[in-house]
Amino acid sequence: MFSFTEVRKSKWILLFLACLLIFSGLTSQPGVYAAAPTNLYVTGTTSNSVSLAWDGSEPYYYVYCDGVYNNWTYNKNFTVTNLSSGQHSFYITDRYNNKSTTVYASTSLGSGTESKKIIAYYSATALNALPPASLPWNKVTHLIYAFAKINNSYQIEVLDPSKFNAFLSAAQNYPNVKVLVCVGGWTKSGKFHEVSADPTKRSIFVQSVQSLLNANPRLNGLDINWEFPTISRPPDGSPYDEGNPAGPEDKTNFTYLLRDLRTGIGFNKVLSVGVGAGLNHIQGIDPAAFIDYIDFINVMSYNYHGPWSGSYNAYTAFHSGLYLDSRDPHPQDAKTQLNVDWTMNQYTLLAGSNNRGKIILGIPFYGYFYEGLGNSGYNGLFTTYLNGGECSYSIIKELESQSGYVKYPASNNESKVPYLYNSSLKKMYNYDDVWSVQNKCDYVRNKGYGGVMFWDVNHDTLGFELTNAIYNKLK
């Protein structure tokens, strides 16, 4: 038998439990107080799985794939496994059938098993810009229109809209080519710092990107080319250059920007980034944090050396050498780090070896020349100079056959890129040619990277000699 005191205690316990049930019903009643799972996003993909995460306050959740129940979990993250190759849809419900938004992901994304990408940038506003219809559409997998910018209203604004429309019109004839628009570049990165730091401004920008994509169904996605996070640069004084305001917070905010863009445009659209090749560029971003938000990284693996000031550019050198050259007289860290192989290894370490398929090697279709060369070095290489500039491959190609110029082939030096030297004019050109770009394609295949990109198609010969060389190697 129970004592009076025990009965009284039991009543209080029952009353407490009843209150708990009532409170639980008030806070979880479907359609009234319970909130659906929010912020569902993809955190990773493999060749047969997709990892998800979300926010919510319920004790457990149900995971749906392609509209069919898959599994349940106590956690606010889950990996769906044993998926077939291709795109899949996902959403989450709670115990009251409150449903999250739907996200999309492809199991082939970054798996490294797909065919190699051939990605061409098209500088639409360049003085030598080709008509969009004349571009080598049948030799590439992706064509990126450059440029767009972030305007003063924090919205995307495409430069030269009439050229952009002609570009999209030409793309209609090549439905297998992915078409992107590139935001930023050297002169149009001025708003990234401000927008990436402010959730409201990020939202405005993302919504404007969504509107652009919705208004142009042939446009497959977006390429973000912020030059460069955390590296401040004032405007150069020209009416076109915005400079690049920057701060250490850019490293984290760049990831937030990519996350919000991915959430906004979904996984059925392409999102890529263009990133720098130097140590300071790499230290200003966090590939491990953003790799799951993007389809691929376009590594700008060039401009290592050039005719500009600084101890790293005191001598003539290769601006796109595949490997270091032991003869290089520059400081040891420059000799070690300023080459394509070093850069690609760094991005592999930071993004993860399993994401090699997302890392794209960049090839320049232009070179640099040096004038007023000194007498040291090796036939114009690794010697002092007075000045210099940039030059298209199409022009350098013509110089190869001109009297006075001697070509030193890529196959005969450690860096595996060629150069031209004219001893009478005291002038040297360094660049990539057919042999060196095909050798870089072999490097990409041997290392398991995702493909190559090049800047830019306007610098190629009229017969697209370099583009064809890449196509013949990778397709």
C-alpha positions as CSV (number, residue, x, y, z in Angstrom):
1,M,0.0,0.0,0.0
2,F,1.0,3.6,-0.6
3,S,1.2,6.2,2.2
4,F,-0.7,9.5,2.0
5,T,2.6,11.3,1.4
6,E,3.6,8.9,-1.4
7,V,0.2,9.5,-3.1
8,R,0.6,13.2,-2.8
9,K,4.1,13.0,-4.4
10,S,2.6,10.9,-7.2
11,K,0.0,13.5,-7.9
12,W,2.7,16.2,-8.2
13,I,4.7,14.0,-10.5
14,L,1.7,13.3,-12.7
15,L,0.8,17.0,-12.8
16,F,4.5,17.8,-13.8
17,L,4.4,15.2,-16.6
18,A,1.0,16.5,-17.9
19,C,2.5,20.0,-18.1
20,L,5.4,18.7,-20.1
21,L,3.1,17.0,-22.6
22,I,1.0,20.2,-22.9
23,F,4.2,22.4,-23.4
24,S,5.5,19.9,-25.9
25,G,2.3,20.0,-27.9
26,L,2.3,23.8,-27.8
27,T,5.9,24.1,-29.1
28,S,5.7,21.3,-31.7
29,Q,2.1,21.4,-33.0
30,P,2.5,21.1,-36.8
31,G,1.6,24.1,-38.9
32,V,1.3,26.3,-35.8
33,Y,4.4,26.4,-33.6
34,A,6.8,23.9,-35.0
35,A,9.3,25.3,-37.5
36,A,10.4,23.3,-40.6
37,P,14.1,22.4,-40.9
38,T,15.9,25.3,-42.4
39,N,19.2,26.1,-44.2
40,L,19.5,22.7,-45.8
41,Y,22.7,22.6,-47.8
42,V,25.2,20.1,-49.3
43,T,28.5,19.7,-47.4
44,G,30.2,17.2,-49.6
45,T,29.9,14.8,-52.5
46,T,31.7,11.7,-53.8
47,S,31.1,9.4,-56.8
48,N,28.2,7.7,-54.9
49,S,27.3,9.8,-51.9
50,V,26.0,13.2,-50.8
51,S,26.4,14.7,-47.4
52,L,23.8,17.1,-46.0
53,A,23.5,19.5,-43.1
54,W,20.6,21.7,-41.8
55,D,19.3,23.7,-38.8
56,G,16.3,22.8,-36.7
57,S,15.0,22.2,-33.1
58,E,13.4,18.8,-33.3
59,P,14.8,15.7,-31.7
60,Y,15.0,13.7,-35.0
61,Y,14.5,14.1,-38.8
62,Y,13.6,12.1,-41.9
63,V,15.8,12.3,-45.0
64,Y,14.3,12.1,-48.5
65,C,16.2,11.5,-51.7
66,D,14.6,12.0,-55.1
67,G,11.2,12.3,-53.4
68,V,11.5,8.9,-51.6
69,Y,12.2,8.3,-47.9
70,N,15.8,7.3,-47.4
71,N,16.6,7.2,-43.6
72,W,16.2,9.0,-40.3
73,T,18.6,10.6,-37.9
74,Y,18.9,12.2,-34.5
75,N,21.5,14.6,-35.9
76,K,21.3,17.7,-38.0
77,N,23.5,16.1,-40.7
78,F,23.4,13.0,-42.7
79,T,25.2,11.3,-45.6
80,V,23.1,9.6,-48.3
81,T,25.1,6.7,-49.7
82,N,24.8,4.1,-52.6
83,L,23.7,6.7,-55.1
84,S,23.8,6.3,-58.8
85,S,25.8,8.7,-60.9
86,G,24.0,11.9,-61.8
87,Q,22.0,14.6,-60.1
88,H,19.7,14.0,-57.1
89,S,17.3,16.0,-55.1
90,F,17.1,16.0,-51.3
91,Y,14.8,17.4,-48.5
92,I,14.3,16.9,-44.8
93,T,11.1,16.6,-42.7
94,D,10.6,16.6,-39.0
95,R,8.3,14.2,-37.1
96,Y,5.3,16.5,-37.9
97,N,6.0,16.4,-41.7
98,N,7.3,20.0,-41.8
99,K,9.4,20.0,-44.9
100,S,12.6,21.9,-45.7
101,T,13.5,23.4,-49.0
102,T,14.8,21.0,-51.7
103,V,18.5,21.1,-52.7
104,Y,20.2,19.4,-55.6
105,A,23.6,17.7,-55.9
106,S,25.5,15.6,-58.4
107,T,27.4,12.5,-57.4
108,S,29.9,13.1,-60.2
109,L,30.8,16.5,-58.9
110,G,34.5,16.5,-58.2
111,S,34.8,12.7,-58.4
112,G,37.6,13.0,-61.0
113,T,36.0,10.3,-63.1
114,E,34.4,12.7,-65.7
115,S,36.1,13.7,-68.9
116,K,38.6,16.6,-68.6
117,K,37.3,20.1,-68.7
118,I,38.6,22.6,-71.3
119,I,37.6,26.0,-70.0
120,A,38.1,29.2,-72.1
121,Y,37.9,32.7,-70.8
122,Y,36.6,35.3,-73.3
123,S,37.6,38.9,-72.5
124,A,34.6,40.5,-74.2
125,T,35.7,44.1,-73.7
126,A,39.3,43.6,-74.9
127,L,40.4,45.6,-77.9
128,N,41.2,42.4,-79.7
129,A,38.0,40.7,-78.7
130,L,36.7,38.3,-81.3
131,P,33.0,38.2,-82.4
132,P,31.2,35.7,-80.1
133,A,30.1,33.6,-83.1
134,S,33.8,33.2,-84.1
135,L,34.9,31.6,-80.9
136,P,36.0,27.9,-80.9
137,W,32.8,26.6,-79.3
138,N,33.4,23.1,-80.6
139,K,36.8,22.8,-78.9
140,V,35.8,23.6,-75.3
141,T,33.6,22.3,-72.6
142,H,33.1,25.7,-70.9
143,L,33.2,29.3,-72.1
144,I,33.3,32.1,-69.6
145,Y,32.3,35.6,-70.5
146,A,34.5,38.2,-68.8
147,F,33.5,40.4,-67.2
148,A,30.6,41.4,-64.9
149,K,31.0,43.5,-61.8
150,I,29.2,44.2,-58.5
151,N,27.7,47.7,-58.9
152,N,27.0,50.4,-56.3
153,S,23.6,48.8,-55.6
154,Y,25.4,45.5,-54.8
155,Q,23.9,43.8,-57.8
156,I,25.6,41.9,-60.6
157,E,26.1,44.1,-63.7
158,V,27.3,42.6,-67.0
159,L,29.8,44.7,-68.9
160,D,28.9,45.3,-72.6
161,P,25.3,43.9,-72.5
162,S,25.0,43.8,-76.3
163,K,28.2,41.7,-76.6
164,F,26.8,39.5,-73.8
165,N,23.6,38.9,-75.7
166,A,25.5,38.1,-78.8
167,F,27.6,35.6,-76.7
168,L,24.5,33.9,-75.4
169,S,22.9,33.8,-78.9
170,A,26.0,32.1,-80.3
171,A,25.9,29.6,-77.4
172,Q,22.5,28.4,-78.6
173,N,24.2,26.5,-81.4
174,Y,26.4,24.6,-78.9
175,P,24.1,23.2,-76.3
176,N,26.8,20.9,-74.8
177,V,29.1,23.8,-73.9
178,K,28.6,25.2,-70.4
179,V,28.3,29.0,-70.4
180,L,29.3,31.1,-67.4
181,V,29.8,34.8,-66.6
182,C,32.8,35.9,-64.7
183,V,32.4,38.5,-61.9
184,G,35.5,40.6,-60.9
185,G,38.9,40.4,-62.5
186,W,41.8,42.7,-61.9
187,T,39.9,46.0,-62.4
188,K,36.4,45.0,-61.2
189,S,36.9,43.5,-57.8
190,G,36.3,46.7,-55.8
191,K,33.0,45.6,-54.2
192,F,33.8,42.1,-53.1
193,H,35.3,43.1,-49.7
194,E,32.2,45.2,-48.8
195,V,29.6,42.8,-50.0
196,S,31.2,39.6,-48.7
197,A,31.3,41.1,-45.2
198,D,27.6,42.0,-44.9
199,P,24.9,39.3,-45.0
200,T,22.3,41.8,-46.3
201,K,24.5,42.9,-49.1
202,R,25.4,39.3,-49.9
203,S,21.7,38.6,-50.1
204,I,21.1,41.5,-52.5
205,F,24.0,40.2,-54.7
206,V,22.8,36.6,-54.7
207,Q,19.3,37.6,-55.6
208,S,20.5,39.7,-58.5
209,V,22.5,36.6,-59.7
210,Q,19.4,34.5,-59.5
211,S,17.5,37.1,-61.5
212,L,20.2,37.1,-64.2
213,L,20.2,33.3,-64.4
214,N,16.5,33.2,-64.6
215,A,16.3,35.8,-67.3
216,N,18.9,33.9,-69.4
217,P,18.2,30.2,-69.5
218,R,21.2,29.6,-71.7
219,L,23.5,30.9,-68.9
220,N,24.7,27.9,-66.9
221,G,26.4,29.6,-64.0
222,L,28.8,32.0,-62.4
223,D,32.6,32.3,-62.0
224,I,33.8,34.4,-59.1
225,N,37.2,36.0,-59.8
226,W,38.0,38.2,-56.8
227,E,41.6,39.5,-57.3
228,F,42.4,39.0,-54.4
229,P,41.0,38.4,-51.0
230,T,43.0,39.9,-48.1
231,I,45.4,41.7,-50.5
232,S,44.6,45.4,-50.6
233,R,45.3,47.4,-53.7
234,P,44.4,51.1,-54.4
235,P,42.8,52.0,-57.8
236,D,45.5,52.8,-60.4
237,G,43.9,56.1,-61.4
238,S,42.3,55.0,-64.6
239,P,38.5,55.4,-65.0
240,Y,38.1,51.6,-65.3
241,D,40.1,50.3,-62.3
242,E,38.3,49.9,-58.9
243,G,41.3,48.7,-56.9
244,N,40.7,46.1,-54.3
245,P,39.9,47.1,-50.7
246,A,40.8,44.1,-48.5
247,G,41.3,42.9,-44.9
248,P,42.1,39.7,-43.1
249,E,38.4,39.0,-42.7
250,D,38.2,38.4,-46.4
251,K,39.4,34.8,-45.9
252,T,36.3,33.8,-44.0
253,N,33.9,36.1,-45.8
254,F,34.9,34.7,-49.2
255,T,33.7,31.3,-48.0
256,Y,30.4,32.9,-46.8
257,L,29.9,34.5,-50.2
258,L,30.4,31.2,-52.0
259,R,28.1,29.4,-49.5
260,D,25.3,31.9,-50.1
261,L,25.7,31.8,-53.8
262,R,25.5,28.0,-53.9
263,T,22.4,28.1,-51.7
264,G,20.9,30.8,-53.9
265,I,21.5,29.3,-57.3
266,G,21.3,25.6,-56.4
267,F,23.4,22.7,-57.5
268,N,21.9,22.6,-61.0
269,K,23.9,25.7,-61.9
270,V,27.7,25.9,-62.2
271,L,29.7,27.8,-59.6
272,S,33.4,28.2,-60.0
273,V,36.2,30.5,-58.7
274,G,39.4,31.9,-60.2
275,V,42.2,31.9,-57.7
276,G,45.8,33.2,-57.6
277,A,48.9,31.1,-57.8
278,G,51.3,32.8,-55.3
279,L,51.7,32.0,-51.6
280,N,50.0,35.3,-50.6
281,H,47.0,34.5,-52.8
282,I,46.7,31.0,-51.3
283,Q,47.0,32.2,-47.8
284,G,44.1,34.7,-48.3
285,I,41.5,32.0,-49.0
286,D,40.3,28.7,-47.4
287,P,39.8,26.0,-50.1
288,A,39.0,23.4,-47.5
289,A,36.1,25.5,-46.3
290,F,34.6,26.3,-49.7
291,I,35.5,23.3,-51.8
292,D,32.1,21.7,-51.4
293,Y,30.2,24.8,-52.5
294,I,31.9,25.0,-55.9
295,D,32.2,22.9,-59.0
296,F,35.8,23.7,-59.8
297,I,38.7,26.0,-59.0
298,N,40.4,27.8,-61.9
299,V,44.0,28.1,-60.8
300,M,45.6,31.1,-62.5
301,S,48.9,29.3,-62.6
302,Y,50.8,32.1,-64.4
303,N,52.2,35.6,-63.9
304,Y,54.8,34.1,-61.5
305,H,57.4,36.5,-63.0
306,G,57.2,39.5,-65.2
307,P,58.7,42.9,-66.0
308,W,57.6,44.6,-62.8
309,S,59.3,45.7,-59.7
310,G,60.4,43.6,-56.7
311,S,63.2,41.2,-55.7
312,Y,61.2,38.3,-57.2
313,N,61.4,40.0,-60.6
314,A,65.0,41.3,-60.7
315,Y,65.8,39.0,-63.6
316,T,64.2,37.7,-66.8
317,A,62.3,34.5,-66.0
318,F,59.4,32.2,-66.9
319,H,56.0,33.5,-66.0
320,S,54.3,30.1,-66.4
321,G,57.0,27.5,-65.8
322,L,55.7,24.0,-65.0
323,Y,58.6,23.3,-62.7
324,L,61.4,25.2,-61.0
325,D,64.7,25.9,-62.8
326,S,67.8,25.2,-60.7
327,R,69.6,28.1,-62.5
328,D,67.1,30.7,-61.3
329,P,69.0,33.5,-59.5
330,H,66.0,34.8,-57.6
331,P,65.6,34.2,-53.8
332,Q,65.2,30.6,-52.8
333,D,61.6,30.9,-51.8
334,A,60.8,32.4,-55.2
335,K,62.6,29.7,-57.0
336,T,60.8,27.0,-55.1
337,Q,57.3,28.4,-55.1
338,L,56.9,30.3,-58.4
339,N,56.0,27.5,-60.7
340,V,52.8,25.6,-61.7
341,D,53.7,22.3,-60.0
342,W,54.2,24.0,-56.6
343,T,50.9,25.8,-56.8
344,M,48.9,22.8,-57.9
345,N,50.4,20.8,-55.0
346,Q,49.4,23.5,-52.5
347,Y,45.8,23.5,-53.7
348,T,45.7,19.7,-53.6
349,L,46.9,19.7,-50.0
350,L,44.3,22.4,-49.0
351,A,41.3,21.2,-51.0
352,G,42.0,17.5,-50.4
353,S,43.5,14.9,-52.7
354,N,40.0,13.5,-53.2
355,N,39.0,16.8,-54.8
356,R,41.7,16.8,-57.5
357,G,38.9,16.5,-60.1
358,K,37.8,20.0,-59.1
359,I,41.2,21.6,-59.5
360,I,41.8,23.1,-62.9
361,L,45.3,24.1,-64.2
362,G,45.5,27.5,-65.8
363,I,47.5,28.2,-69.0
364,P,48.2,31.7,-70.4
365,F,47.7,32.4,-74.1
366,Y,50.1,35.4,-73.7
367,G,53.7,35.9,-72.7
368,Y,56.0,38.7,-71.4
369,F,58.9,40.3,-73.1
370,Y,61.9,42.0,-71.6
371,E,64.1,44.7,-73.2
372,G,67.5,46.2,-72.5
373,L,68.9,42.8,-71.3
374,G,72.2,42.5,-69.5
375,N,75.0,40.1,-70.4
376,S,74.7,37.6,-67.6
377,G,72.4,34.6,-67.5
378,Y,71.8,32.1,-70.3
379,N,71.1,33.6,-73.7
380,G,68.6,36.2,-72.4
381,L,67.3,34.0,-69.5
382,F,67.9,34.9,-65.9
383,T,69.6,38.2,-66.7
384,T,68.9,41.8,-65.8
385,Y,66.6,44.0,-67.9
386,L,65.4,47.6,-68.2
387,N,61.7,47.2,-69.0
388,G,59.1,45.0,-70.7
389,G,55.5,44.2,-71.3
390,E,52.8,41.7,-72.3
391,C,52.3,40.1,-75.7
392,S,49.8,37.8,-77.3
393,Y,50.8,34.3,-78.4
394,S,49.6,35.1,-81.9
395,I,52.3,37.8,-82.2
396,I,55.0,35.8,-80.5
397,K,54.3,32.9,-82.9
398,E,55.1,35.2,-85.8
399,L,58.3,36.3,-84.2
400,E,59.5,32.7,-84.1
401,S,60.2,32.8,-87.8
402,Q,61.7,36.3,-88.0
403,S,65.4,36.8,-88.5
404,G,67.4,37.4,-85.4
405,Y,65.2,35.4,-83.0
406,V,66.3,32.1,-81.6
407,K,63.8,29.8,-80.0
408,Y,64.9,27.8,-76.9
409,P,62.4,24.9,-76.8
410,A,60.5,23.9,-73.7
411,S,61.8,20.4,-73.9
412,N,65.4,21.6,-73.4
413,N,64.9,23.3,-70.0
414,E,63.8,22.3,-66.5
415,S,60.7,24.6,-66.5
416,K,59.2,23.0,-69.6
417,V,58.2,26.3,-71.3
418,P,60.0,28.0,-74.3
419,Y,61.5,31.4,-74.8
420,L,62.7,33.6,-77.7
421,Y,65.9,35.6,-77.6
422,N,67.2,38.3,-80.0
423,S,70.8,39.1,-79.1
424,S,71.0,42.1,-81.4
425,L,67.9,43.7,-80.0
426,K,68.6,42.5,-76.4
427,K,65.1,41.3,-76.2
428,M,63.5,38.1,-74.7
429,Y,60.0,36.6,-74.8
430,N,58.7,33.8,-72.5
431,Y,55.4,32.1,-73.2
432,D,53.6,28.8,-73.8
433,D,53.6,27.0,-77.2
434,V,52.0,23.9,-78.6
435,W,54.5,21.6,-77.0
436,S,54.3,23.2,-73.5
437,V,50.5,23.3,-73.4
438,Q,50.3,19.6,-74.5
439,N,52.9,18.7,-71.8
440,K,50.7,20.5,-69.2
441,C,47.8,18.5,-70.5
442,D,49.8,15.3,-69.9
443,Y,50.6,16.6,-66.4
444,V,46.9,17.1,-65.7
445,R,46.1,13.6,-66.8
446,N,48.9,12.0,-64.9
447,K,48.1,13.9,-61.7
448,G,44.3,13.3,-61.9
449,Y,43.3,17.0,-62.1
450,G,40.0,18.1,-63.6
451,G,41.3,19.8,-66.8
452,V,42.7,23.0,-68.0
453,M,41.5,26.6,-68.5
454,F,43.1,29.4,-70.4
455,W,43.2,33.2,-70.4
456,D,42.2,34.2,-72.9
457,V,41.0,32.9,-76.2
458,N,41.5,36.2,-78.0
459,H,45.3,35.8,-77.6
460,D,45.3,32.6,-79.7
461,T,46.2,32.5,-83.4
462,L,43.4,32.9,-86.0
463,G,43.4,29.2,-86.4
464,F,43.2,28.6,-82.6
465,E,46.5,26.7,-82.6
466,L,46.8,26.4,-78.8
467,T,43.1,25.7,-78.3
468,N,43.3,22.9,-80.8
469,A,46.5,21.5,-79.1
470,I,44.6,21.3,-75.8
471,Y,41.5,19.8,-77.4
472,N,43.6,17.1,-79.2
473,K,45.2,16.1,-75.9
474,L,42.2,16.1,-73.6
475,K,39.2,15.0,-75.7
